[in-house]
Amino acid sequence: MAKSLHSENPCVLTQASVHELLDKEAKFGMTNIVMYRGFQEKIEQLKRRITKFLIELKDQGKVIAAYDACLVHEFQYIHPRN
């Protein structure tokens, strides 16, 4: 496991995985404020869409059998209650 000196504190060693993660963040634009502008509004819109969808399922007599927060656009539900 390769290590290097911390860029701001030479008394601390940094694992290679830290540099890999920082590189990935830079690649995806996570070091630029532009990526984060409007983030709250996007999350609020997503929350409203999910809530509306869940209410529609409930109104149809369906129930949620599984929900994956990482894949919020995918819901798994079972057939109407008998």
URKA-V319016 format. One record per pair of residues at least 12 apart in sequence whose ideal C-beta (glycine too) atoms are under 10 Angstrom apart, sorted by the first residue. I is the first residue (numbers start at 0). J is the second residue. D is the distance in whole Angstrom. If there is no record, write none. Layout:
# URKA-V319016
i | j | d
I | J | D
I | J | D
This chain:
# URKA-V319016
i | j | d
0 | 14 | 6
0 | 15 | 7
0 | 16 | 8
1 | 13 | 10
1 | 14 | 8
1 | 15 | 4
1 | 16 | 9
1 | 18 | 9
2 | 14 | 6
2 | 15 | 7
2 | 16 | 10
2 | 17 | 9
2 | 18 | 10
3 | 15 | 7
3 | 17 | 9
3 | 18 | 7
5 | 17 | 9
6 | 18 | 10
6 | 21 | 10
45 | 71 | 7
45 | 72 | 9
46 | 71 | 9
48 | 71 | 9
48 | 72 | 9
49 | 66 | 9
49 | 71 | 6
49 | 72 | 9
49 | 74 | 8
52 | 71 | 10
52 | 72 | 10
52 | 74 | 7
52 | 76 | 10
53 | 66 | 9
53 | 74 | 8
53 | 76 | 9
56 | 74 | 8
56 | 76 | 6
56 | 79 | 10
59 | 76 | 9
59 | 79 | 7
60 | 78 | 9
60 | 79 | 4
60 | 80 | 6
60 | 81 | 10
61 | 74 | 10
61 | 76 | 5
61 | 77 | 7
61 | 78 | 7
61 | 79 | 6
61 | 80 | 8
62 | 76 | 7
62 | 77 | 6
62 | 78 | 9
62 | 79 | 9
62 | 80 | 7
63 | 75 | 8
63 | 76 | 5
63 | 77 | 8
64 | 76 | 6
64 | 77 | 5
64 | 78 | 10
65 | 77 | 9
